[in-house]
């Protein structure tokens, strides 16, 4: 009855060249920390600024 079940996650590994990995790393570093959807974020801020509390 007291058997431990281990969860194993399967990862899909994509083989790629070293140059491709480097390029992906550069792009990820460039994107990191930037808001990619600034227009949607601003719209959400405008929409939510008048709410005092969220009806949850």
PDB file of N, CA, C, O and CB in Angstrom:
ATOM      1  N   UNK A   1       0.797  -1.209   0.000  1.00  0.00           N
ATOM      2  CA  UNK A   1       0.000   0.000   0.000  1.00  0.00           C
ATOM      3  C   UNK A   1       0.838   1.270   0.000  1.00  0.00           C
ATOM      4  O   UNK A   1       0.434   2.252  -0.623  1.00  0.00           O
ATOM      5  CB  UNK A   1      -0.906   0.000   1.180  1.00  0.00           C
ATOM      6  N   UNK A   2       1.966   1.296   0.658  1.00  0.00           N
ATOM      7  CA  UNK A   2       2.757   2.509   0.790  1.00  0.00           C
ATOM      8  C   UNK A   2       3.860   2.631  -0.241  1.00  0.00           C
ATOM      9  O   UNK A   2       4.989   2.994   0.091  1.00  0.00           O
ATOM     10  CB  UNK A   2       3.347   2.573   2.145  1.00  0.00           C
ATOM     11  N   UNK A   3       3.538   2.327  -1.497  1.00  0.00           N
ATOM     12  CA  UNK A   3       4.565   2.419  -2.538  1.00  0.00           C
ATOM     13  C   UNK A   3       4.725   3.862  -2.995  1.00  0.00           C
ATOM     14  O   UNK A   3       3.747   4.591  -3.165  1.00  0.00           O
ATOM     15  CB  UNK A   3       4.213   1.514  -3.737  1.00  0.00           C
ATOM     16  N   UNK A   4       5.978   4.255  -3.190  1.00  0.00           N
ATOM     17  CA  UNK A   4       6.248   5.601  -3.690  1.00  0.00           C
ATOM     18  C   UNK A   4       6.202   5.586  -5.208  1.00  0.00           C
ATOM     19  O   UNK A   4       6.813   4.738  -5.858  1.00  0.00           O
ATOM     20  CB  UNK A   4       7.620   6.120  -3.187  1.00  0.00           C
ATOM     21  N   UNK A   5       5.463   6.545  -5.761  1.00  0.00           N
ATOM     22  CA  UNK A   5       5.410   6.670  -7.222  1.00  0.00           C
ATOM     23  C   UNK A   5       6.253   7.879  -7.604  1.00  0.00           C
ATOM     24  O   UNK A   5       6.062   8.976  -7.081  1.00  0.00           O
ATOM     25  CB  UNK A   5       3.923   6.818  -7.747  1.00  0.00           C
ATOM     26  N   UNK A   6       7.171   7.667  -8.505  1.00  0.00           N
ATOM     27  CA  UNK A   6       8.020   8.765  -8.951  1.00  0.00           C
ATOM     28  C   UNK A   6       7.471   9.331 -10.252  1.00  0.00           C
ATOM     29  O   UNK A   6       7.065   8.591 -11.149  1.00  0.00           O
ATOM     30  CB  UNK A   6       9.487   8.296  -9.131  1.00  0.00           C
ATOM     31  N   UNK A   7       7.466  10.640 -10.337  1.00  0.00           N
ATOM     32  CA  UNK A   7       7.025  11.298 -11.555  1.00  0.00           C
ATOM     33  C   UNK A   7       8.241  11.535 -12.437  1.00  0.00           C
ATOM     34  O   UNK A   7       9.231  12.136 -12.018  1.00  0.00           O
ATOM     35  CB  UNK A   7       6.288  12.633 -11.244  1.00  0.00           C
ATOM     36  N   UNK A   8       8.141  11.047 -13.667  1.00  0.00           N
ATOM     37  CA  UNK A   8       9.230  11.219 -14.614  1.00  0.00           C
ATOM     38  C   UNK A   8       8.721  12.100 -15.740  1.00  0.00           C
ATOM     39  O   UNK A   8       7.723  11.789 -16.390  1.00  0.00           O
ATOM     40  CB  UNK A   8       9.752   9.846 -15.154  1.00  0.00           C
ATOM     41  N   UNK A   9       9.423  13.209 -15.961  1.00  0.00           N
ATOM     42  CA  UNK A   9       9.049  14.096 -17.057  1.00  0.00           C
ATOM     43  C   UNK A   9       9.877  13.755 -18.273  1.00  0.00           C
ATOM     44  O   UNK A   9      11.093  13.578 -18.184  1.00  0.00           O
ATOM     45  CB  UNK A   9       9.235  15.580 -16.669  1.00  0.00           C
ATOM     46  N   UNK A  10       9.216  13.663 -19.401  1.00  0.00           N
ATOM     47  CA  UNK A  10       9.912  13.368 -20.643  1.00  0.00           C
ATOM     48  C   UNK A  10      10.285  14.688 -21.306  1.00  0.00           C
ATOM     49  O   UNK A  10       9.444  15.574 -21.456  1.00  0.00           O
ATOM     50  CB  UNK A  10       9.038  12.488 -21.590  1.00  0.00           C
ATOM     51  N   UNK A  11      11.535  14.812 -21.697  1.00  0.00           N
ATOM     52  CA  UNK A  11      11.990  16.027 -22.375  1.00  0.00           C
ATOM     53  C   UNK A  11      12.297  15.684 -23.829  1.00  0.00           C
ATOM     54  O   UNK A  11      13.003  14.721 -24.128  1.00  0.00           O
ATOM     55  CB  UNK A  11      13.248  16.639 -21.665  1.00  0.00           C
ATOM     56  N   UNK A  12      11.753  16.492 -24.711  1.00  0.00           N
ATOM     57  CA  UNK A  12      12.054  16.298 -26.125  1.00  0.00           C
ATOM     58  C   UNK A  12      13.334  17.062 -26.444  1.00  0.00           C
ATOM     59  O   UNK A  12      13.362  18.291 -26.388  1.00  0.00           O
ATOM     60  CB  UNK A  12      10.868  16.772 -27.035  1.00  0.00           C
ATOM     61  N   UNK A  13      14.361  16.346 -26.770  1.00  0.00           N
ATOM     62  CA  UNK A  13      15.654  16.959 -27.061  1.00  0.00           C
ATOM     63  C   UNK A  13      15.754  17.172 -28.567  1.00  0.00           C
ATOM     64  O   UNK A  13      15.563  16.246 -29.356  1.00  0.00           O
ATOM     65  CB  UNK A  13      16.835  16.074 -26.537  1.00  0.00           C
ATOM     66  N   UNK A  14      16.055  18.400 -28.945  1.00  0.00           N
ATOM     67  CA  UNK A  14      16.221  18.717 -30.365  1.00  0.00           C
ATOM     68  C   UNK A  14      17.709  18.855 -30.629  1.00  0.00           C
ATOM     69  O   UNK A  14      18.392  19.670 -30.008  1.00  0.00           O
ATOM     70  CB  UNK A  14      15.446  20.028 -30.767  1.00  0.00           C
ATOM     71  N   UNK A  15      18.197  18.056 -31.547  1.00  0.00           N
ATOM     72  CA  UNK A  15      19.622  18.152 -31.866  1.00  0.00           C
ATOM     73  C   UNK A  15      19.851  19.362 -32.767  1.00  0.00           C
ATOM     74  O   UNK A  15      19.117  19.581 -33.731  1.00  0.00           O
ATOM     75  CB  UNK A  15      20.135  16.846 -32.551  1.00  0.00           C
ATOM     76  N   UNK A  16      20.886  20.148 -32.437  1.00  0.00           N
ATOM     77  CA  UNK A  16      21.193  21.327 -33.242  1.00  0.00           C
ATOM     78  C   UNK A  16      22.695  21.610 -33.158  1.00  0.00           C
ATOM     79  O   UNK A  16      23.398  21.140 -32.264  1.00  0.00           O
ATOM     80  CB  UNK A  16      20.366  22.563 -32.764  1.00  0.00           C
ATOM     81  N   UNK A  17      23.134  22.373 -34.102  1.00  0.00           N
ATOM     82  CA  UNK A  17      24.558  22.680 -34.151  1.00  0.00           C
ATOM     83  C   UNK A  17      24.935  23.675 -33.057  1.00  0.00           C
ATOM     84  O   UNK A  17      24.076  24.329 -32.467  1.00  0.00           O
ATOM     85  CB  UNK A  17      24.940  23.236 -35.529  1.00  0.00           C
ATOM     86  N   UNK A  18      26.220  23.772 -32.803  1.00  0.00           N
ATOM     87  CA  UNK A  18      26.727  24.700 -31.778  1.00  0.00           C
ATOM     88  C   UNK A  18      26.401  26.147 -32.158  1.00  0.00           C
ATOM     89  O   UNK A  18      26.077  26.964 -31.296  1.00  0.00           O
ATOM     90  CB  UNK A  18      28.261  24.527 -31.593  1.00  0.00           C
ATOM     91  N   UNK A  19      26.489  26.458 -33.458  1.00  0.00           N
ATOM     92  CA  UNK A  19      26.191  27.813 -33.932  1.00  0.00           C
ATOM     93  C   UNK A  19      24.719  28.158 -33.691  1.00  0.00           C
ATOM     94  O   UNK A  19      24.394  29.281 -33.306  1.00  0.00           O
ATOM     95  CB  UNK A  19      26.531  27.947 -35.434  1.00  0.00           C
ATOM     96  N   UNK A  20      23.841  27.192 -33.919  1.00  0.00           N
ATOM     97  CA  UNK A  20      22.412  27.416 -33.699  1.00  0.00           C
ATOM     98  C   UNK A  20      22.140  27.654 -32.217  1.00  0.00           C
ATOM     99  O   UNK A  20      21.377  28.552 -31.858  1.00  0.00           O
ATOM    100  CB  UNK A  20      21.586  26.216 -34.212  1.00  0.00           C
ATOM    101  N   UNK A  21      22.764  26.850 -31.359  1.00  0.00           N
ATOM    102  CA  UNK A  21      22.586  27.027 -29.919  1.00  0.00           C
ATOM    103  C   UNK A  21      23.060  28.414 -29.489  1.00  0.00           C
ATOM    104  O   UNK A  21      22.422  29.063 -28.660  1.00  0.00           O
ATOM    105  CB  UNK A  21      23.347  25.935 -29.141  1.00  0.00           C
ATOM    106  N   UNK A  22      24.179  28.864 -30.052  1.00  0.00           N
ATOM    107  CA  UNK A  22      24.726  30.183 -29.723  1.00  0.00           C
ATOM    108  C   UNK A  22      23.764  31.287 -30.147  1.00  0.00           C
ATOM    109  O   UNK A  22      23.538  32.240 -29.401  1.00  0.00           O
ATOM    110  CB  UNK A  22      26.094  30.385 -30.397  1.00  0.00           C
ATOM    111  N   UNK A  23      23.199  31.156 -31.346  1.00  0.00           N
ATOM    112  CA  UNK A  23      22.266  32.156 -31.858  1.00  0.00           C
ATOM    113  C   UNK A  23      21.015  32.228 -30.993  1.00  0.00           C
ATOM    114  O   UNK A  23      20.532  33.316 -30.677  1.00  0.00           O
ATOM    115  CB  UNK A  23      21.887  31.841 -33.307  1.00  0.00           C
ATOM    116  N   UNK A  24      20.489  31.059 -30.608  1.00  0.00           N
ATOM    117  CA  UNK A  24      19.304  31.022 -29.749  1.00  0.00           C
ATOM    118  C   UNK A  24      19.618  31.669 -28.398  1.00  0.00           C
ATOM    119  O   UNK A  24      18.791  32.399 -27.851  1.00  0.00           O
ATOM    120  CB  UNK A  24      18.814  29.561 -29.551  1.00  0.00           C
ATOM    121  N   UNK A  25      20.796  31.406 -27.867  1.00  0.00           N
ATOM    122  CA  UNK A  25      21.203  31.996 -26.589  1.00  0.00           C
ATOM    123  C   UNK A  25      21.281  33.514 -26.699  1.00  0.00           C
ATOM    124  O   UNK A  25      20.874  34.225 -25.780  1.00  0.00           O
ATOM    125  CB  UNK A  25      22.562  31.426 -26.138  1.00  0.00           C
ATOM    126  N   UNK A  26      21.804  34.017 -27.825  1.00  0.00           N
ATOM    127  CA  UNK A  26      21.907  35.467 -28.038  1.00  0.00           C
ATOM    128  C   UNK A  26      20.529  36.112 -28.113  1.00  0.00           C
ATOM    129  O   UNK A  26      20.293  37.156 -27.505  1.00  0.00           O
ATOM    130  CB  UNK A  26      22.695  35.767 -29.323  1.00  0.00           C
ATOM    131  N   UNK A  27      19.623  35.491 -28.856  1.00  0.00           N
ATOM    132  CA  UNK A  27      18.267  36.031 -29.004  1.00  0.00           C
ATOM    133  C   UNK A  27      17.550  36.003 -27.654  1.00  0.00           C
ATOM    134  O   UNK A  27      16.873  36.965 -27.291  1.00  0.00           O
ATOM    135  CB  UNK A  27      17.462  35.224 -30.066  1.00  0.00           C
ATOM    136  N   UNK A  28      17.696  34.906 -26.911  1.00  0.00           N
ATOM    137  CA  UNK A  28      17.055  34.793 -25.597  1.00  0.00           C
ATOM    138  C   UNK A  28      17.581  35.867 -24.654  1.00  0.00           C
ATOM    139  O   UNK A  28      16.814  36.453 -23.891  1.00  0.00           O
ATOM    140  CB  UNK A  28      17.292  33.393 -24.993  1.00  0.00           C
ATOM    141  N   UNK A  29      18.869  36.125 -24.703  1.00  0.00           N
ATOM    142  CA  UNK A  29      19.478  37.153 -23.849  1.00  0.00           C
ATOM    143  C   UNK A  29      18.942  38.536 -24.224  1.00  0.00           C
ATOM    144  O   UNK A  29      18.709  39.375 -23.354  1.00  0.00           O
ATOM    145  CB  UNK A  29      21.027  37.124 -23.974  1.00  0.00           C
ATOM    146  N   UNK A  30      18.748  38.765 -25.524  1.00  0.00           N
ATOM    147  CA  UNK A  30      18.246  40.055 -26.003  1.00  0.00           C
ATOM    148  C   UNK A  30      16.796  40.273 -25.571  1.00  0.00           C
ATOM    149  O   UNK A  30      16.416  41.382 -25.196  1.00  0.00           O
ATOM    150  CB  UNK A  30      18.360  40.138 -27.534  1.00  0.00           C
ATOM    151  N   UNK A  31      15.995  39.215 -25.627  1.00  0.00           N
ATOM    152  CA  UNK A  31      14.576  39.312 -25.269  1.00  0.00           C
ATOM    153  C   UNK A  31      14.386  39.397 -23.763  1.00  0.00           C
ATOM    154  O   UNK A  31      13.440  40.033 -23.297  1.00  0.00           O
ATOM    155  CB  UNK A  31      13.806  38.116 -25.822  1.00  0.00           C
ATOM    156  N   UNK A  32      15.266  38.766 -22.994  1.00  0.00           N
ATOM    157  CA  UNK A  32      15.113  38.656 -21.548  1.00  0.00           C
ATOM    158  C   UNK A  32      14.914  40.018 -20.892  1.00  0.00           C
ATOM    159  O   UNK A  32      15.723  40.930 -21.062  1.00  0.00           O
ATOM    160  CB  UNK A  32      16.323  37.965 -20.946  1.00  0.00           C
ATOM    161  N   UNK A  33      13.830  40.136 -20.146  1.00  0.00           N
ATOM    162  CA  UNK A  33      13.570  41.364 -19.403  1.00  0.00           C
ATOM    163  C   UNK A  33      12.792  42.410 -20.172  1.00  0.00           C
ATOM    164  O   UNK A  33      12.427  43.441 -19.609  1.00  0.00           O
ATOM    165  CB  UNK A  33      14.846  41.950 -18.964  1.00  0.00           C
ATOM    166  N   UNK A  34      12.530  42.168 -21.444  1.00  0.00           N
ATOM    167  CA  UNK A  34      11.767  43.134 -22.230  1.00  0.00           C
ATOM    168  C   UNK A  34      10.294  42.749 -22.249  1.00  0.00           C
ATOM    169  O   UNK A  34       9.948  41.568 -22.239  1.00  0.00           O
ATOM    170  CB  UNK A  34      12.316  43.225 -23.667  1.00  0.00           C
ATOM    171  N   UNK A  35       9.441  43.752 -22.275  1.00  0.00           N
ATOM    172  CA  UNK A  35       8.017  43.501 -22.440  1.00  0.00           C
ATOM    173  C   UNK A  35       7.737  43.424 -23.934  1.00  0.00           C
ATOM    174  O   UNK A  35       7.849  44.418 -24.651  1.00  0.00           O
ATOM    175  CB  UNK A  35       7.149  44.613 -21.749  1.00  0.00           C
ATOM    176  N   UNK A  36       7.373  42.239 -24.391  1.00  0.00           N
ATOM    177  CA  UNK A  36       7.151  42.052 -25.822  1.00  0.00           C
ATOM    178  C   UNK A  36       5.762  42.513 -26.250  1.00  0.00           C
ATOM    179  O   UNK A  36       5.515  42.738 -27.435  1.00  0.00           O
ATOM    180  CB  UNK A  36       7.343  40.593 -26.192  1.00  0.00           C
ATOM    181  N   UNK A  37       4.862  42.653 -25.289  1.00  0.00           N
ATOM    182  CA  UNK A  37       3.485  43.015 -25.621  1.00  0.00           C
ATOM    183  C   UNK A  37       3.108  44.306 -24.917  1.00  0.00           C
ATOM    184  O   UNK A  37       2.126  44.348 -24.176  1.00  0.00           O
ATOM    185  CB  UNK A  37       2.508  41.885 -25.234  1.00  0.00           C
ATOM    186  N   UNK A  38       3.884  45.361 -25.146  1.00  0.00           N
ATOM    187  CA  UNK A  38       3.687  46.618 -24.420  1.00  0.00           C
ATOM    188  C   UNK A  38       2.296  47.204 -24.638  1.00  0.00           C
ATOM    189  O   UNK A  38       1.708  47.750 -23.704  1.00  0.00           O
ATOM    190  CB  UNK A  38       4.735  47.629 -24.843  1.00  0.00           C
ATOM    191  N   UNK A  39       1.755  47.100 -25.859  1.00  0.00           N
ATOM    192  CA  UNK A  39       0.428  47.661 -26.115  1.00  0.00           C
ATOM    193  C   UNK A  39      -0.641  46.938 -25.297  1.00  0.00           C
ATOM    194  O   UNK A  39      -1.547  47.580 -24.766  1.00  0.00           O
ATOM    195  CB  UNK A  39       0.092  47.578 -27.612  1.00  0.00           C
ATOM    196  N   UNK A  40      -0.549  45.639 -25.190  1.00  0.00           N
ATOM    197  CA  UNK A  40      -1.522  44.868 -24.407  1.00  0.00           C
ATOM    198  C   UNK A  40      -1.370  45.149 -22.911  1.00  0.00           C
ATOM    199  O   UNK A  40      -2.361  45.208 -22.183  1.00  0.00           O
ATOM    200  CB  UNK A  40      -1.357  43.360 -24.681  1.00  0.00           C
ATOM    201  N   UNK A  41      -0.131  45.321 -22.458  1.00  0.00           N
ATOM    202  CA  UNK A  41       0.116  45.620 -21.043  1.00  0.00           C
ATOM    203  C   UNK A  41      -0.492  46.976 -20.693  1.00  0.00           C
ATOM    204  O   UNK A  41      -1.129  47.120 -19.650  1.00  0.00           O
ATOM    205  CB  UNK A  41       1.641  45.609 -20.730  1.00  0.00           C
ATOM    206  N   UNK A  42      -0.298  47.971 -21.563  1.00  0.00           N
ATOM    207  CA  UNK A  42      -0.859  49.303 -21.312  1.00  0.00           C
ATOM    208  C   UNK A  42      -2.381  49.262 -21.290  1.00  0.00           C
ATOM    209  O   UNK A  42      -3.009  49.910 -20.453  1.00  0.00           O
ATOM    210  CB  UNK A  42      -0.378  50.297 -22.375  1.00  0.00           C
ATOM    211  N   UNK A  43      -2.979  48.502 -22.208  1.00  0.00           N
ATOM    212  CA  UNK A  43      -4.434  48.377 -22.244  1.00  0.00           C
ATOM    213  C   UNK A  43      -4.938  47.731 -20.950  1.00  0.00           C
ATOM    214  O   UNK A  43      -5.946  48.165 -20.392  1.00  0.00           O
ATOM    215  CB  UNK A  43      -4.880  47.548 -23.474  1.00  0.00           C
ATOM    216  N   UNK A  44      -4.247  46.709 -20.480  1.00  0.00           N
ATOM    217  CA  UNK A  44      -4.642  46.038 -19.231  1.00  0.00           C
ATOM    218  C   UNK A  44      -4.525  46.994 -18.052  1.00  0.00           C
ATOM    219  O   UNK A  44      -5.390  46.999 -17.176  1.00  0.00           O
ATOM    220  CB  UNK A  44      -3.773  44.785 -18.985  1.00  0.00           C
ATOM    221  N   UNK A  45      -3.464  47.805 -18.017  1.00  0.00           N
ATOM    222  CA  UNK A  45      -3.297  48.772 -16.926  1.00  0.00           C
ATOM    223  C   UNK A  45      -4.433  49.780 -16.920  1.00  0.00           C
ATOM    224  O   UNK A  45      -4.978  50.095 -15.863  1.00  0.00           O
ATOM    225  CB  UNK A  45      -1.951  49.499 -17.047  1.00  0.00           C
ATOM    226  N   UNK A  46      -4.800  50.299 -18.115  1.00  0.00           N
ATOM    227  CA  UNK A  46      -5.895  51.256 -18.213  1.00  0.00           C
ATOM    228  C   UNK A  46      -7.206  50.630 -17.773  1.00  0.00           C
ATOM    229  O   UNK A  46      -8.001  51.257 -17.072  1.00  0.00           O
ATOM    230  CB  UNK A  46      -6.017  51.782 -19.638  1.00  0.00           C
ATOM    231  N   UNK A  47      -7.427  49.392 -18.187  1.00  0.00           N
ATOM    232  CA  UNK A  47      -8.667  48.699 -17.863  1.00  0.00           C
ATOM    233  C   UNK A  47      -8.777  48.445 -16.368  1.00  0.00           C
ATOM    234  O   UNK A  47      -9.865  48.533 -15.799  1.00  0.00           O
ATOM    235  CB  UNK A  47      -8.757  47.383 -18.627  1.00  0.00           C
ATOM    236  N   UNK A  48      -7.653  48.130 -15.730  1.00  0.00           N
ATOM    237  CA  UNK A  48      -7.670  47.736 -14.317  1.00  0.00           C
ATOM    238  C   UNK A  48      -7.458  48.882 -13.334  1.00  0.00           C
ATOM    239  O   UNK A  48      -7.648  48.692 -12.133  1.00  0.00           O
ATOM    240  CB  UNK A  48      -6.626  46.709 -14.084  1.00  0.00           C
ATOM    241  N   UNK A  49      -7.070  50.065 -13.807  1.00  0.00           N
ATOM    242  CA  UNK A  49      -6.702  51.127 -12.872  1.00  0.00           C
ATOM    243  C   UNK A  49      -7.873  51.630 -12.049  1.00  0.00           C
ATOM    244  O   UNK A  49      -7.663  52.155 -10.956  1.00  0.00           O
ATOM    245  CB  UNK A  49      -6.096  52.272 -13.619  1.00  0.00           C
ATOM    246  N   UNK A  50      -9.107  51.489 -12.538  1.00  0.00           N
ATOM    247  CA  UNK A  50     -10.258  51.998 -11.797  1.00  0.00           C
ATOM    248  C   UNK A  50     -10.863  50.966 -10.850  1.00  0.00           C
ATOM    249  O   UNK A  50     -11.796  51.279 -10.109  1.00  0.00           O
ATOM    250  CB  UNK A  50     -11.311  52.470 -12.760  1.00  0.00           C
ATOM    251  N   UNK A  51     -10.348  49.754 -10.865  1.00  0.00           N
ATOM    252  CA  UNK A  51     -10.887  48.725  -9.970  1.00  0.00           C
ATOM    253  C   UNK A  51     -10.289  48.872  -8.571  1.00  0.00           C
ATOM    254  O   UNK A  51      -9.077  49.029  -8.422  1.00  0.00           O
ATOM    255  CB  UNK A  51     -10.602  47.309 -10.530  1.00  0.00           C
ATOM    256  N   UNK A  52     -11.125  48.823  -7.569  1.00  0.00           N
ATOM    257  CA  UNK A  52     -10.638  48.868  -6.184  1.00  0.00           C
ATOM    258  C   UNK A  52     -10.261  47.475  -5.715  1.00  0.00           C
ATOM    259  O   UNK A  52      -9.247  47.294  -5.041  1.00  0.00           O
ATOM    260  CB  UNK A  52     -11.700  49.475  -5.246  1.00  0.00           C
ATOM    261  N   UNK A  53     -11.080  46.486  -6.073  1.00  0.00           N
ATOM    262  CA  UNK A  53     -10.780  45.098  -5.712  1.00  0.00           C
ATOM    263  C   UNK A  53     -11.323  44.186  -6.808  1.00  0.00           C
ATOM    264  O   UNK A  53     -12.267  44.529  -7.520  1.00  0.00           O
ATOM    265  CB  UNK A  53     -11.394  44.726  -4.315  1.00  0.00           C
ATOM    266  N   UNK A  54     -10.710  43.039  -6.917  1.00  0.00           N
ATOM    267  CA  UNK A  54     -11.151  42.081  -7.930  1.00  0.00           C
ATOM    268  C   UNK A  54     -12.228  41.168  -7.346  1.00  0.00           C
ATOM    269  O   UNK A  54     -12.073  40.651  -6.239  1.00  0.00           O
ATOM    270  CB  UNK A  54      -9.955  41.244  -8.453  1.00  0.00           C
ATOM    271  N   UNK A  55     -13.300  40.974  -8.078  1.00  0.00           N
ATOM    272  CA  UNK A  55     -14.371  40.091  -7.590  1.00  0.00           C
ATOM    273  C   UNK A  55     -13.971  38.626  -7.769  1.00  0.00           C
ATOM    274  O   UNK A  55     -14.226  38.016  -8.807  1.00  0.00           O
ATOM    275  CB  UNK A  55     -15.705  40.379  -8.337  1.00  0.00           C
ATOM    276  N   UNK A  56     -13.348  38.087  -6.747  1.00  0.00           N
ATOM    277  CA  UNK A  56     -12.893  36.684  -6.823  1.00  0.00           C
ATOM    278  C   UNK A  56     -13.786  35.850  -5.931  1.00  0.00           C
ATOM    279  O   UNK A  56     -13.600  34.637  -5.830  1.00  0.00           O
ATOM    280  CB  UNK A  56     -11.385  36.535  -6.396  1.00  0.00           C
TER     281      UNK A  56
END
